[in-house]
Amino acid sequence: MQHGAPDAYGRIPERNISDGDGVPCRHCLKNVEAGEPYLVVAYRPFPDLQPYAETGPIFLHARECERAVEVESLPEILASSDYIVRGYGSNDRIVYGSGGVIATDAIAARAEILFERDDIAYVHVRSARNNCYQCRIERG
């Protein structure tokens, strides 16, 4: 999309200039600095369309940036006090009863508890205020 590809709705990304506050790039997982251009795109973090395949806005640096390295710690963009943490099955559907608003410093522990269940394949971390997709935690 940083090269002009359409978003999940087939639209060209919107372009804005960051004020430096609360514009986390979902590709590099770093904040877009004040004065830098960024893209607002519709993103669906699921492989196929289906009733549980939520689509929502995310931000990306307008310039190319390196994809965040997969690590075993939470990304620095998770600066809010709490987030929705919710499990999904291998069929990409919500596993009912797995979701909750969790304090940021308890996200890793909550993911570990969820991964004790055989029916949870991965976990999404989403904004507790707006349900925006933040990142995915893999079983591992």
Salt bridges, closest charged atoms under 4 A:
GLU36 OE1 - ARG63 NE 3.07
GLU54 OE1 - ARG86 NH2 3.22
GLU54 OE1 - ARG126 NH2 3.37
GLU64 OE2 - HIS3 NE2 3.23
GLU70 OE2 - ARG67 NH1 3.67
ASP82 OD1 - ARG129 NH1 2.56
ASP119 OD2 - ARG117 NH2 2.93
GLU138 OE2 - ARG136 NE 2.67
